[in-house]
Amino acid sequence: MRNTFFIFVLVALIVVPAGLDKARADCGEDCDSAYQSATKDCQEIYGDNPEDAGDLAKCVLNARDDYRSCVLNCAYQAD
């Protein structure tokens, strides 16, 4: 049950940012690339060990927050 919930959360955190508006293509592509790299790093660091699920979730949340900040910075730069 815990693994199913963890997988659901992880997928949601990865899919949600991927669906955001890409109106600012160049800057947004940089944000997307950085996010993908960060989440891949999280997976490489923490792997599939259930004992590391909390740390993996925190890592992915940090990557998501960095992604959102990046996208906001793109919006501010465009104005």
MARVO-489974 format. One record per residue: y, z, x of N, C-alpha, C in turn. Coordinates in nm, 4 decimals. Atoms other than C-alpha are relative to their C-alpha. Example, Ala and Ser with C-alpha at 12.3 -4.5 7.8 and 13.67 -1.06 7.14 Angstrom:
% residues 2
+----------+----------+----------+----------+----------+----------+----------+----------+----------+
:      n_v :      n_w :      n_u :     ca_v :     ca_w :     ca_u :      c_v :      c_w :      c_u :
+----------+----------+----------+----------+----------+----------+----------+----------+----------+
:  -0.1190 :   0.0000 :   0.0890 :  -0.4500 :   0.7800 :   1.2300 :   0.1200 :   0.0000 :   0.0900 :
:  -0.1190 :  -0.0060 :  -0.0820 :  -0.1060 :   0.7140 :   1.3670 :   0.1090 :   0.0730 :  -0.0770 :
+----------+----------+----------+----------+----------+----------+----------+----------+----------+
//
This chain:
% residues 79
+----------+----------+----------+----------+----------+----------+----------+----------+----------+
:      n_v :      n_w :      n_u :     ca_v :     ca_w :     ca_u :      c_v :      c_w :      c_u :
+----------+----------+----------+----------+----------+----------+----------+----------+----------+
:  -0.1195 :   0.0000 :   0.0832 :   0.0000 :   0.0000 :   0.0000 :   0.1251 :   0.0000 :   0.0872 :
:  -0.1167 :  -0.0078 :  -0.0879 :   0.2416 :   0.0921 :   0.2795 :   0.0239 :  -0.1332 :   0.0710 :
:  -0.0140 :   0.1279 :  -0.0684 :   0.1699 :  -0.2325 :   0.4633 :   0.0530 :  -0.1079 :  -0.0927 :
:  -0.0476 :   0.0978 :   0.0969 :   0.2283 :  -0.4384 :   0.1493 :   0.1499 :   0.0171 :  -0.0230 :
:  -0.1427 :  -0.0270 :   0.0183 :   0.5652 :  -0.2715 :   0.0925 :   0.0782 :  -0.0422 :   0.1234 :
:  -0.0666 :   0.0348 :  -0.1249 :   0.6605 :  -0.3152 :   0.4575 :   0.0145 :  -0.1516 :   0.0141 :
:  -0.0035 :   0.1457 :  -0.0092 :   0.5719 :  -0.6851 :   0.4519 :   0.1003 :  -0.0569 :  -0.0992 :
:  -0.0963 :   0.0450 :   0.1003 :   0.7732 :  -0.7328 :   0.1307 :   0.1429 :   0.0198 :   0.0496 :
:  -0.1343 :  -0.0297 :  -0.0506 :   1.0794 :  -0.5651 :   0.2854 :   0.0351 :  -0.0936 :   0.1144 :
:  -0.0259 :   0.0860 :  -0.1149 :   1.0484 :  -0.7647 :   0.6060 :   0.0289 :  -0.1427 :  -0.0439 :
:  -0.0213 :   0.1361 :   0.0492 :   1.0202 :  -1.0957 :   0.4220 :   0.1341 :  -0.0103 :  -0.0717 :
:  -0.1277 :   0.0012 :   0.0719 :   1.3145 :  -1.0082 :   0.1981 :   0.1176 :   0.0008 :   0.0967 :
:  -0.1085 :  -0.0075 :  -0.0968 :   1.5303 :  -0.9227 :   0.4981 :   0.0166 :  -0.1295 :   0.0781 :
:  -0.0077 :   0.1266 :  -0.0722 :   1.4482 :  -1.2515 :   0.6633 :   0.0467 :  -0.1133 :  -0.0915 :
:  -0.0303 :   0.1096 :   0.0921 :   1.4800 :  -1.4748 :   0.3563 :   0.1418 :   0.0081 :  -0.0542 :
:  -0.1324 :  -0.0139 :   0.0623 :   1.8031 :  -1.3354 :   0.2093 :   0.1102 :  -0.0624 :   0.0853 :
:  -0.1055 :   0.0626 :  -0.0788 :   2.0315 :  -1.4255 :   0.5014 :  -0.0178 :  -0.1504 :   0.0150 :
:   0.0246 :   0.1427 :  -0.0161 :   1.8662 :  -1.7665 :   0.5334 :   0.0546 :  -0.0798 :  -0.1178 :
:  -0.0470 :   0.0703 :   0.1171 :   1.9838 :  -1.8544 :   0.1833 :   0.1513 :   0.0046 :  -0.0204 :
:  -0.1445 :  -0.0120 :   0.0158 :   2.3515 :  -1.7722 :   0.2350 :   0.0695 :  -0.1339 :   0.0253 :
:  -0.0794 :   0.1218 :  -0.0116 :   2.6190 :  -2.0393 :   0.2213 :   0.0215 :  -0.0390 :   0.1453 :
:  -0.0172 :   0.0488 :  -0.1374 :   2.6355 :  -2.2550 :   0.5341 :   0.1216 :  -0.0924 :   0.0088 :
:  -0.1183 :   0.0856 :   0.0032 :   2.9815 :  -2.3984 :   0.4709 :   0.0640 :  -0.0152 :   0.1367 :
:  -0.0561 :   0.0065 :  -0.1342 :   3.0950 :  -2.3183 :   0.8216 :  -0.1136 :  -0.0297 :   0.0969 :
:   0.1253 :   0.0429 :  -0.0630 :   2.8190 :  -2.5169 :   0.9877 :  -0.0143 :   0.0440 :   0.1455 :
:   0.0160 :  -0.0305 :  -0.1416 :   2.8834 :  -2.4750 :   1.3594 :  -0.0138 :   0.1494 :   0.0245 :
:   0.0019 :  -0.1446 :  -0.0179 :   2.9602 :  -2.1054 :   1.3504 :  -0.1213 :   0.0597 :  -0.0709 :
:   0.1134 :  -0.0488 :   0.0768 :   2.6990 :  -2.0440 :   1.0826 :  -0.1324 :  -0.0287 :   0.0682 :
:   0.1227 :   0.0330 :  -0.0720 :   2.4333 :  -2.2214 :   1.2865 :  -0.0207 :   0.0948 :   0.1172 :
:   0.0103 :  -0.0984 :  -0.1083 :   2.5116 :  -1.9909 :   1.5784 :  -0.0491 :   0.1338 :  -0.0535 :
:   0.0431 :  -0.1257 :   0.0630 :   2.4713 :  -1.6919 :   1.3463 :  -0.1478 :  -0.0065 :  -0.0362 :
:   0.1407 :   0.0172 :   0.0389 :   2.1428 :  -1.8280 :   1.2124 :  -0.0916 :   0.0084 :   0.1213 :
:   0.0814 :   0.0015 :  -0.1225 :   2.0094 :  -1.8889 :   1.5616 :  -0.0121 :   0.1402 :   0.0595 :
:   0.0019 :  -0.1367 :  -0.0539 :   2.1059 :  -1.5402 :   1.6790 :  -0.0874 :   0.0909 :  -0.0858 :
:   0.0808 :  -0.0817 :   0.0911 :   1.9454 :  -1.3842 :   1.3698 :  -0.1490 :  -0.0281 :   0.0191 :
:   0.1405 :   0.0360 :  -0.0200 :   1.6216 :  -1.5756 :   1.4156 :  -0.0527 :   0.0541 :   0.1317 :
:   0.0398 :  -0.0512 :  -0.1304 :   1.6101 :  -1.4789 :   1.7802 :  -0.0176 :   0.1519 :  -0.0037 :
:   0.0062 :  -0.1463 :   0.0081 :   1.6785 :  -1.1132 :   1.7031 :  -0.1225 :   0.0470 :  -0.0779 :
:   0.1169 :  -0.0410 :   0.0781 :   1.4085 :  -1.0916 :   1.4352 :  -0.1291 :  -0.0320 :   0.0748 :
:   0.1175 :   0.0324 :  -0.0826 :   1.1622 :  -1.2642 :   1.6679 :  -0.0181 :   0.1064 :   0.1082 :
:   0.0061 :  -0.1069 :  -0.1001 :   1.2480 :  -1.0092 :   1.9363 :  -0.0555 :   0.1284 :  -0.0611 :
:   0.0508 :  -0.1189 :   0.0693 :   1.1834 :  -0.7310 :   1.6842 :  -0.1516 :  -0.0086 :  -0.0138 :
:   0.1441 :   0.0183 :   0.0168 :   0.8398 :  -0.8735 :   1.6110 :  -0.0729 :   0.0138 :   0.1331 :
:   0.0636 :  -0.0083 :  -0.1310 :   0.7621 :  -0.9059 :   1.9816 :  -0.0018 :   0.1432 :   0.0530 :
:  -0.0085 :  -0.1377 :  -0.0486 :   0.8744 :  -0.5507 :   2.0569 :  -0.0942 :   0.0917 :  -0.0762 :
:   0.0727 :  -0.0958 :   0.0830 :   0.7079 :  -0.3735 :   1.7644 :  -0.1329 :  -0.0528 :  -0.0538 :
:   0.1275 :   0.0577 :   0.0433 :   0.4290 :  -0.6147 :   1.6652 :  -0.0421 :   0.0398 :  -0.1397 :
:   0.0571 :  -0.0273 :   0.1322 :   0.1993 :  -0.5385 :   1.3743 :  -0.0554 :   0.1415 :  -0.0124 :
:   0.0509 :  -0.1368 :   0.0028 :   0.1245 :  -0.1745 :   1.4527 :   0.0655 :   0.0775 :  -0.1140 :
:  -0.0565 :  -0.0754 :   0.1130 :   0.1676 :   0.0273 :   1.1305 :   0.0803 :   0.1232 :   0.0442 :
:  -0.0740 :  -0.1163 :  -0.0495 :   0.2876 :   0.3236 :   1.3388 :   0.1430 :  -0.0360 :   0.0382 :
:  -0.1335 :   0.0451 :  -0.0386 :   0.5887 :   0.1155 :   1.4454 :   0.0773 :  -0.0629 :  -0.1153 :
:  -0.0620 :   0.0652 :   0.1159 :   0.6753 :  -0.0018 :   1.0927 :   0.1446 :   0.0443 :  -0.0200 :
:  -0.1372 :  -0.0495 :   0.0181 :   0.9842 :   0.2203 :   1.0692 :   0.0946 :  -0.0564 :   0.1038 :
:  -0.0842 :   0.0549 :  -0.1066 :   1.1180 :   0.1055 :   1.4051 :   0.0219 :  -0.1498 :  -0.0185 :
:  -0.0136 :   0.1435 :   0.0257 :   1.0489 :  -0.2576 :   1.3184 :   0.0992 :  -0.0247 :  -0.1132 :
:  -0.0933 :   0.0153 :   0.1123 :   1.2323 :  -0.2201 :   0.9870 :   0.1437 :   0.0251 :   0.0441 :
:  -0.1349 :  -0.0285 :  -0.0506 :   1.5326 :  -0.0630 :   1.1638 :   0.0510 :  -0.1152 :   0.0850 :
:  -0.0378 :   0.1122 :  -0.0857 :   1.5349 :  -0.3446 :   1.4182 :   0.0425 :  -0.1204 :  -0.0836 :
:  -0.0319 :   0.1134 :   0.0868 :   1.5309 :  -0.6091 :   1.1445 :   0.1282 :   0.0273 :  -0.0791 :
:  -0.1240 :  -0.0349 :   0.0704 :   1.8019 :  -0.4236 :   0.9498 :   0.1216 :  -0.0168 :   0.0904 :
:  -0.1096 :   0.0189 :  -0.0960 :   2.0200 :  -0.4194 :   1.2617 :   0.0294 :  -0.1486 :   0.0204 :
:  -0.0182 :   0.1450 :  -0.0141 :   1.9622 :  -0.7928 :   1.3051 :   0.0710 :  -0.0565 :  -0.1232 :
:  -0.0636 :   0.0459 :   0.1237 :   2.0576 :  -0.8470 :   0.9397 :   0.1483 :   0.0381 :  -0.0024 :
:  -0.1393 :  -0.0444 :  -0.0022 :   2.3758 :  -0.6414 :   0.9795 :   0.0821 :  -0.0820 :   0.0990 :
:  -0.0690 :   0.0840 :  -0.0987 :   2.4683 :  -0.8358 :   1.2933 :   0.0234 :  -0.1402 :  -0.0558 :
:  -0.0132 :   0.1325 :   0.0615 :   2.4063 :  -1.1591 :   1.1029 :   0.1151 :  -0.0012 :  -0.1008 :
:  -0.1079 :  -0.0069 :   0.1000 :   2.6327 :  -1.0529 :   0.8181 :   0.1368 :   0.0087 :   0.0663 :
:  -0.1267 :  -0.0100 :  -0.0731 :   2.9072 :  -0.9564 :   1.0639 :   0.0379 :  -0.1352 :   0.0600 :
:  -0.0239 :   0.1320 :  -0.0579 :   2.8708 :  -1.2916 :   1.2355 :   0.0521 :  -0.0972 :  -0.1058 :
:  -0.0415 :   0.0893 :   0.1081 :   2.9015 :  -1.4796 :   0.9055 :   0.1422 :   0.0344 :  -0.0451 :
:  -0.1368 :  -0.0401 :   0.0377 :   3.2108 :  -1.2766 :   0.8121 :   0.1003 :  -0.0452 :   0.1051 :
:  -0.0884 :   0.0470 :  -0.1069 :   3.3635 :  -1.3556 :   1.1504 :   0.0230 :  -0.1494 :  -0.0107 :
:  -0.0161 :   0.1443 :   0.0209 :   3.3010 :  -1.7238 :   1.0825 :   0.1013 :  -0.0282 :  -0.1106 :
:  -0.0912 :   0.0185 :   0.1130 :   3.4830 :  -1.6935 :   0.7514 :   0.1440 :   0.0290 :   0.0417 :
:  -0.1348 :  -0.0351 :  -0.0456 :   3.7811 :  -1.5230 :   0.9163 :   0.0554 :  -0.1038 :   0.0959 :
:  -0.0434 :   0.1011 :  -0.0945 :   3.7944 :  -1.7841 :   1.1905 :   0.0424 :  -0.1284 :  -0.0701 :
:  -0.0297 :   0.1222 :   0.0737 :   3.8061 :  -2.0631 :   0.9337 :   0.1326 :   0.0083 :  -0.0747 :
:  -0.1251 :  -0.0163 :   0.0758 :   4.1087 :  -1.9166 :   0.7558 :   0.1230 :  -0.0255 :   0.0824 :
+----------+----------+----------+----------+----------+----------+----------+----------+----------+
//
